[in-house]
């Protein structure tokens, strides 16, 4: 029996690009089907019923009609527009950071419901949040977890001994933390402080919406973010564009404080 011509799904709109004279090619991540691309025909017309409901960083309920090459968006109803997320440049850039990583790690037509839930929870957590650092870093680590790429944080990836309190090292290619006694020669190895281990383990036990504030110095923040960034980009095999923009914004903010 052939599948039905139409299907319904809840999805997070990740991005779109113009398609034809008045349409949009929309990329969205669904709760039950993974990443999907579909054409919203006529969506760029001012009188289209789809206008406003297909903006990136919108959670929506869609009706999709199957096509030979690309599916078509027939109906869309916004569930959550994340208005607070779109109120300022910092917040919306954080949202695009989440969308970019979901797009990069989400498989085409491969269901990963925990990834969908993680993305929605993170957007709620950072919307209007003046201190989004910990929710975003928690998202980074939990994204690796739900993608089956969780880095080892408790045992040495080489000798498998439990890590004792102290300084260690970290290798994305080898799968996580390692003790100082193990010295691989063919992989990028980064220093890993005791404080960073503690923060990473906290992130591992938390979720973006529930993590509690922790006092962290700027050096520790940079270390933790650097470890996660290198790991994410190792698996993505490309640079995270929105992350570079976030760093530029942070540098401008710090410069404004001292001028």
C-alpha positions in Angstrom: 0.0 0.0 0.0 1.5 3.3 -1.1 2.2 6.0 1.6 -0.4 8.8 1.9 0.1 11.7 -0.4 0.2 14.2 2.6 1.6 14.0 6.0 1.6 16.3 9.1 4.6 17.2 11.3 5.7 19.5 14.0 9.0 21.2 13.0 11.5 23.9 13.8 12.2 26.1 10.8 15.9 26.2 10.3 16.4 28.3 7.2 15.0 29.1 3.7 16.2 30.4 0.4 14.3 31.7 -2.6 12.9 29.1 -5.0 11.6 30.1 -8.4 9.7 33.4 -8.9 7.8 33.5 -5.6 8.5 30.4 -3.6 10.8 29.3 -0.8 12.9 26.2 -0.3 12.5 25.6 3.4 14.7 23.4 5.6 13.1 22.3 8.8 13.8 19.8 11.5 10.9 17.6 12.5 10.0 15.7 15.6 9.5 12.4 13.8 11.2 12.6 10.4 14.4 14.4 11.0 15.6 17.0 8.6 13.3 17.7 5.7 13.4 20.2 2.8 10.2 21.2 1.0 9.0 24.0 -1.3 6.5 26.6 -0.1 5.2 27.8 -3.5 4.1 31.4 -3.6 5.3 32.0 0.0 7.1 35.3 -1.0 3.9 36.9 -2.3 2.6 39.5 0.1 -0.9 37.9 0.2 0.4 34.4 0.8 -1.1 32.6 3.9 2.4 31.2 4.5 4.0 34.6 5.0 5.3 34.9 8.6 4.8 31.3 9.5 8.0 30.0 7.8 10.5 32.4 9.3 13.6 30.7 10.7 13.5 29.9 14.4 9.7 29.3 14.3 8.2 26.1 15.7 5.3 25.2 13.4 2.9 22.5 12.5 3.0 21.7 8.8 1.0 19.8 6.2 3.3 18.5 3.5 2.4 16.9 0.1 4.8 14.4 -1.3 6.4 15.2 -4.6 8.6 13.4 -7.1 11.7 15.4 -6.3 10.7 17.8 -3.6 7.8 17.8 -1.2 5.4 20.9 -1.1 4.3 22.8 2.0 0.5 23.0 1.8 -0.4 24.4 5.2 1.6 25.8 8.1 0.5 27.0 11.6 2.9 28.6 14.0 3.2 26.9 17.4 5.9 29.2 18.9 7.5 32.2 17.2 10.1 32.8 19.9 9.4 36.5 19.9 11.8 37.3 22.8 14.6 35.5 20.9 14.2 37.9 17.9 14.2 41.1 19.9 17.9 41.8 19.7 20.9 40.9 17.7 22.6 38.9 20.4 19.6 36.7 21.1 18.7 36.0 17.5 22.4 35.1 16.7 22.2 32.6 19.6 19.1 31.2 17.9 20.8 30.9 14.5 23.7 29.2 16.2 21.3 26.5 17.5 19.7 26.2 14.1 23.0 25.9 12.3 24.1 23.1 14.5 20.8 21.2 14.2 21.1 21.6 10.5 24.6 20.2 10.6 24.0 17.3 12.8 20.4 16.4 11.8 20.1 13.6 9.3 17.9 13.9 6.3 14.7 11.9 6.9 16.3 10.3 9.9 14.2 10.7 13.1 16.0 11.9 16.2 13.3 13.1 18.6 15.7 13.9 21.4 17.5 16.3 19.0 14.3 18.1 18.2 13.3 18.4 21.8 16.8 19.6 22.7 16.6 22.4 20.1 13.2 23.6 21.2 14.3 23.5 24.9 17.5 25.5 24.1 15.6 28.2 22.2 13.2 28.6 25.1 16.2 28.7 27.5 18.2 31.4 25.6 15.2 33.6 24.5 15.6 36.9 26.3 18.4 35.4 28.5 21.0 38.0 29.4 23.5 35.2 30.4 23.1 32.4 27.8 26.6 31.0 28.1 25.8 27.9 30.1 22.5 27.0 28.3 24.4 27.2 25.0 27.4 25.1 26.2 24.9 22.6 27.6 23.3 22.5 24.2 26.7 21.9 22.6 27.5 18.9 24.8 24.0 17.4 24.8 23.9 17.8 21.0 26.9 15.5 20.8 25.2 13.1 23.2 22.0 12.8 21.3 24.0 12.4 18.1 25.9 9.4 19.4 29.1 11.4 19.7 29.4 11.9 23.4 33.0 12.6 24.4 34.5 10.6 27.3 34.8 12.7 30.4 35.3 10.2 33.2 38.0 7.7 31.9 41.1 8.0 29.8 40.2 7.2 26.2 43.5 5.5 25.8 44.2 3.4 28.9 40.6 3.4 30.2 41.7 4.3 33.8 39.4 6.5 35.8 40.5 10.1 35.6 41.9 11.3 38.9 41.5 15.0 40.0 44.0 17.1 38.3 45.1 18.4 34.9 44.4 16.2 31.9 44.3 16.4 28.1 41.5 16.3 25.5 41.3 15.0 22.0 38.2 15.3 19.8 39.6 12.7 17.3 40.3 10.1 20.0 37.0 10.6 21.7 37.5 12.8 24.8 39.7 13.1 27.9 42.9 11.3 28.5 45.4 11.2 31.4 48.9 12.7 31.2 50.6 9.3 31.1 49.1 8.6 27.6 50.8 10.4 24.8 49.3 9.8 21.3 51.4 11.2 18.5 48.9 11.3 15.6 46.0 13.4 17.0 45.3 17.0 18.1 45.6 17.1 21.9 44.4 20.1 24.0 45.1 20.8 27.6 42.2 20.1 30.0 42.1 21.7 33.4 40.4 20.3 36.5 38.0 23.2 36.5 37.0 22.5 32.9 36.4 18.8 33.7 34.0 19.8 36.5 32.1 22.2 34.2 31.9 19.6 31.4 30.6 17.0 33.8 28.0 19.5 35.1 26.9 20.1 31.5 26.7 16.4 30.9 24.3 16.0 33.9 22.1 19.0 33.0 19.8 20.3 30.3 19.8 23.8 28.7 16.5 24.6 30.5 17.5 23.5 33.9 21.2 24.2 34.4 21.9 26.4 37.3 24.2 29.5 37.2 27.9 28.8 38.0 30.5 31.4 38.6 33.2 31.1 35.9 36.1 33.3 35.0 36.7 34.3 31.4 39.7 32.0 31.0 37.6 29.0 32.1 34.7 30.1 29.8 37.1 30.3 26.9 38.6 26.9 27.7 35.3 25.1 27.9 33.9 26.8 24.8 37.1 26.1 22.9 37.0 22.4 23.7 33.4 22.0 22.7 33.8 24.1 19.6 36.8 22.1 18.3 34.8 18.9 19.0 31.7 20.1 17.1 33.7 21.3 14.2 35.7 18.1 14.1 32.5 16.1 13.5 30.9 18.7 11.3 34.1 19.1 9.2 33.4 22.8 8.7 33.6 26.0 10.7 30.5 27.2 12.6 29.7 30.5 10.9 27.3 31.8 13.5 29.9 31.1 16.3 32.4 33.4 14.6 29.7 36.1 14.4 28.9 35.6 18.1 32.6 36.1 19.0 32.7 39.3 17.0 29.7 40.6 18.9 31.3 39.7 22.2 34.5 41.5 21.3 32.6 44.6 20.3 30.6 44.5 23.5 33.8 44.3 25.6 35.4 47.1 23.6 32.3 49.3 24.2 32.6 48.8 28.0 36.2 50.1 28.0 35.6 53.1 25.7 
